[in-house]
């Protein structure tokens, strides 16, 4: 009978990792400190727009946690938790900024270019040329062309625009970028699960949605969720109980027993 491996004390784990820099030990440290990620994501998800999901924030925050573990030097830096919080917050902020690839300068240019185009086109049936627009904006052609190229970055491009017309692949697919992997999980399953979770969470407060997600998707205990959301374990349990009661009433007994067990 195989013996169960006892978890290493965190100090011993750090000592061994700093000596070996083994990826396995790094990952163990990341798991150990993962609650910091969930806490930061939970706090942010209450403030950010609903279209930015908790899972997306966690993904960015874990990047910061991994960087923090790899960069930490206990002889030169403060307590790891303090150092880590800064890295996690920085990684999430970098990710949020990346959602808008266009700078304020480019957006201002686009607005002025649109107004100039409307002004020049008011008395002319033809669209104004680039030199005419640049002159109207009191801008050199080099600067105008440069900002015009930047304004195209991050714009949506449909795959159909890259596909030579009429071509079909040997398997019947009409797209040259289709690459099938028979070992991969059907993405429809994940989408279905996400849609189900969204459907169940409709009408719930942000805090209630987080309780459901942390308990059923992240596998956290009531006590761990309480720590993340800054609530008592009994309060988390009460919220969970109230949610299930409301879901039972809404679905009139058709709710899956796997969820409400």
C-alpha positions as CSV (number, residue, x, y, z in Angstrom):
1,X,0.0,0.0,0.0
2,X,1.5,3.3,-1.1
3,X,2.1,5.9,1.6
4,X,0.4,9.2,1.3
5,X,2.9,12.0,0.8
6,X,2.7,14.5,3.6
7,X,2.6,18.2,2.5
8,X,5.9,20.0,3.1
9,X,5.9,22.9,5.6
10,X,5.9,26.1,3.5
11,X,9.4,27.2,4.8
12,X,10.9,23.9,3.8
13,X,9.2,24.1,0.4
14,X,10.6,27.6,-0.2
15,X,14.1,26.5,0.9
16,X,14.1,23.5,-1.5
17,X,12.6,25.6,-4.4
18,X,15.1,28.4,-4.0
19,X,17.9,25.8,-4.1
20,X,16.7,23.7,-7.1
21,X,14.3,26.1,-8.9
22,X,12.3,22.9,-9.9
23,X,9.1,23.6,-11.8
24,X,7.2,21.0,-9.7
25,X,8.1,22.9,-6.5
26,X,7.1,26.2,-8.1
27,X,3.7,24.8,-9.0
28,X,3.3,23.5,-5.4
29,X,4.0,27.0,-4.1
30,X,1.5,28.5,-6.6
31,X,-1.2,26.1,-5.3
32,X,-0.3,27.0,-1.7
33,X,-0.8,30.7,-2.4
34,X,-3.7,30.3,-4.8
35,X,-6.1,31.8,-2.2
36,X,-4.4,35.1,-2.7
37,X,-5.5,34.9,-6.4
38,X,-9.1,34.1,-5.6
39,X,-9.3,36.9,-3.0
40,X,-8.0,39.5,-5.4
41,X,-10.3,38.2,-8.2
42,X,-13.3,38.3,-5.9
43,X,-12.6,41.8,-4.8
44,X,-12.1,43.1,-8.4
45,X,-15.1,41.2,-9.8
46,X,-17.3,43.3,-7.6
47,X,-16.0,46.5,-9.1
48,X,-15.5,45.6,-12.8
49,X,-18.2,45.4,-15.5
50,X,-20.1,42.1,-15.6
51,X,-18.7,41.2,-19.0
52,X,-15.3,40.7,-17.3
53,X,-15.6,37.3,-15.7
54,X,-14.1,36.0,-12.5
55,X,-12.3,33.2,-14.3
56,X,-10.6,35.7,-16.6
57,X,-9.4,37.8,-13.7
58,X,-8.1,34.6,-12.0
59,X,-6.2,33.6,-15.1
60,X,-4.4,37.0,-15.2
61,X,-3.8,36.9,-11.5
62,X,-2.2,33.5,-11.6
63,X,0.3,34.8,-14.2
64,X,1.3,37.4,-11.6
65,X,1.5,34.7,-8.9
66,X,3.8,32.6,-11.0
67,X,6.0,35.6,-11.7
68,X,6.1,36.4,-8.0
69,X,7.2,32.9,-7.0
70,X,10.0,32.9,-9.7
71,X,11.2,36.4,-8.8
72,X,11.0,36.2,-5.0
73,X,14.3,36.6,-3.0
74,X,13.7,36.4,0.7
75,X,17.1,38.0,1.5
76,X,16.3,41.1,-0.5
77,X,12.5,41.4,-0.5
78,X,9.7,41.8,2.1
79,X,7.3,39.1,3.2
80,X,6.2,37.0,0.2
81,X,2.5,37.8,0.6
82,X,3.2,41.5,0.4
83,X,5.5,41.1,-2.7
84,X,3.0,38.7,-4.3
85,X,0.0,41.0,-3.9
86,X,1.9,43.7,-5.9
87,X,2.7,41.3,-8.7
88,X,-0.8,39.9,-8.8
89,X,-2.3,43.4,-9.0
90,X,0.2,44.4,-11.6
91,X,-0.5,41.4,-13.8
92,X,-4.3,42.0,-13.7
93,X,-3.9,45.7,-14.5
94,X,-1.6,44.8,-17.5
95,X,-4.3,42.4,-18.7
96,X,-7.1,44.9,-18.3
97,X,-5.1,47.5,-20.3
98,X,-4.5,44.9,-23.0
99,X,-8.3,44.7,-23.5
100,X,-8.0,48.1,-25.2
101,X,-5.1,47.9,-27.6
102,X,-5.6,51.4,-28.8
103,X,-4.1,54.3,-26.9
104,X,-5.9,57.5,-26.0
105,X,-3.8,59.3,-28.7
106,X,-5.0,56.9,-31.4
107,X,-8.7,57.2,-30.3
108,X,-8.4,61.0,-30.3
109,X,-6.9,60.8,-33.8
110,X,-9.7,58.6,-35.0
111,X,-12.3,61.0,-33.7
112,X,-10.7,64.1,-35.2
113,X,-10.2,62.2,-38.5
114,X,-13.9,61.3,-38.6
115,X,-14.9,64.9,-38.0
116,X,-12.5,66.2,-40.6
117,X,-13.9,63.6,-43.2
118,X,-17.4,64.8,-42.4
119,X,-16.5,68.5,-42.7
120,X,-14.6,68.0,-46.0
121,X,-17.3,65.7,-47.5
122,X,-20.2,68.0,-46.7
123,X,-19.7,70.0,-49.9
124,X,-18.2,67.2,-51.9
125,X,-19.7,64.0,-53.1
126,X,-16.2,62.3,-53.1
127,X,-14.5,61.1,-50.0
128,X,-11.6,63.3,-49.0
129,X,-8.1,62.0,-49.7
130,X,-5.5,61.3,-47.1
131,X,-3.5,64.4,-48.0
132,X,-6.6,66.5,-47.7
133,X,-7.4,65.0,-44.3
134,X,-3.8,65.5,-43.1
135,X,-3.9,69.1,-44.1
136,X,-7.2,69.6,-42.4
137,X,-5.8,68.1,-39.2
138,X,-2.6,70.3,-39.6
139,X,-0.6,67.1,-39.6
140,X,2.3,65.8,-41.7
141,X,1.6,62.9,-44.0
142,X,4.1,60.7,-42.2
143,X,2.3,61.3,-38.8
144,X,-1.1,60.8,-40.4
145,X,-0.1,57.5,-42.1
146,X,1.5,56.3,-38.8
147,X,-1.6,57.0,-36.7
148,X,-3.8,55.5,-39.4
149,X,-1.8,52.3,-39.3
150,X,-2.0,52.2,-35.5
151,X,-5.8,52.7,-35.6
152,X,-6.1,49.4,-37.5
153,X,-4.4,47.4,-34.8
154,X,-6.8,45.4,-32.7
155,X,-9.6,45.8,-35.2
156,X,-11.7,42.7,-35.8
157,X,-10.7,40.7,-38.9
158,X,-13.0,37.8,-40.0
159,X,-11.4,34.6,-41.1
160,X,-13.5,34.6,-44.2
161,X,-11.5,37.6,-45.4
162,X,-8.4,35.5,-45.4
163,X,-9.9,32.5,-47.2
164,X,-9.3,32.0,-50.9
165,X,-12.7,31.7,-52.5
166,X,-14.1,28.3,-53.4
167,X,-11.3,26.2,-51.8
168,X,-12.3,23.1,-49.9
169,X,-10.1,20.7,-47.9
170,X,-9.9,16.9,-48.3
171,X,-12.1,16.4,-45.2
172,X,-14.8,18.6,-46.7
173,X,-14.0,21.6,-44.6
174,X,-14.0,25.0,-46.4
175,X,-11.4,26.6,-44.1
176,X,-7.7,26.2,-44.6
177,X,-7.1,26.9,-40.9
178,X,-9.2,24.0,-39.7
179,X,-6.9,21.5,-37.8
180,X,-8.7,18.6,-36.1
181,X,-7.5,16.9,-33.0
182,X,-9.4,13.8,-32.2
183,X,-7.9,13.7,-28.6
184,X,-9.3,17.2,-27.7
185,X,-12.4,17.6,-25.6
186,X,-15.4,18.9,-27.5
187,X,-15.5,22.6,-26.8
188,X,-19.3,22.5,-26.9
189,X,-19.3,20.7,-23.6
190,X,-17.5,23.5,-21.9
191,X,-19.7,26.1,-23.6
192,X,-22.8,24.2,-22.5
193,X,-21.6,24.1,-18.9
194,X,-20.9,27.8,-18.9
195,X,-24.3,28.6,-20.4
196,X,-25.9,26.4,-17.7
197,X,-24.0,28.2,-15.0
198,X,-25.0,31.6,-16.4
199,X,-28.6,30.5,-16.6
200,X,-28.6,29.3,-13.0
201,X,-27.0,32.5,-11.8
202,X,-29.4,34.8,-13.6
203,X,-31.0,37.2,-11.1
204,X,-28.4,36.4,-8.4
205,X,-26.3,39.2,-6.7
206,X,-22.6,39.4,-7.5
207,X,-21.7,38.0,-4.1
208,X,-24.1,35.1,-4.6
209,X,-22.7,34.3,-8.0
210,X,-19.2,34.2,-6.5
211,X,-20.3,31.8,-3.8
212,X,-21.7,29.4,-6.4
213,X,-18.6,29.7,-8.6
214,X,-16.1,29.2,-5.8
215,X,-17.9,26.3,-4.3
216,X,-18.9,24.3,-7.4
217,X,-16.2,25.3,-9.9
218,X,-13.2,26.0,-7.7
219,X,-14.0,23.3,-5.2
220,X,-13.4,25.6,-2.2
221,X,-14.8,25.0,1.2
222,X,-17.2,27.3,3.0
223,X,-14.4,28.5,5.3
224,X,-12.1,29.2,2.3
225,X,-14.9,31.1,0.5
226,X,-15.5,33.1,3.7
227,X,-11.8,34.1,3.8
228,X,-11.8,35.1,0.2
229,X,-15.1,37.2,0.4
230,X,-14.3,38.5,3.9
231,X,-17.4,36.7,5.4
232,X,-17.9,34.3,8.2
233,X,-18.2,30.6,7.3
234,X,-21.8,30.6,8.7
235,X,-22.7,33.5,6.5
236,X,-21.4,31.8,3.4
237,X,-23.3,28.7,4.3
238,X,-26.5,30.7,4.8
239,X,-26.0,32.4,1.4
240,X,-25.5,29.0,-0.2
241,X,-28.6,27.6,1.4
242,X,-30.7,30.6,0.3
243,X,-29.5,30.3,-3.2
244,X,-30.4,26.6,-3.4
245,X,-33.9,27.4,-2.0
246,X,-34.5,30.0,-4.6
247,X,-33.2,27.8,-7.4
248,X,-35.5,24.9,-6.3
249,X,-38.5,27.3,-6.3
250,X,-37.5,28.7,-9.7
251,X,-37.1,25.3,-11.4
252,X,-39.9,23.6,-9.6
253,X,-37.9,20.5,-8.5
254,X,-36.2,20.0,-11.9
255,X,-32.8,21.2,-10.7
256,X,-30.1,18.6,-11.0
257,X,-29.5,16.7,-7.7
258,X,-25.8,16.8,-8.5
259,X,-25.9,20.6,-7.9
260,X,-28.0,20.7,-4.8
261,X,-26.6,17.6,-3.0
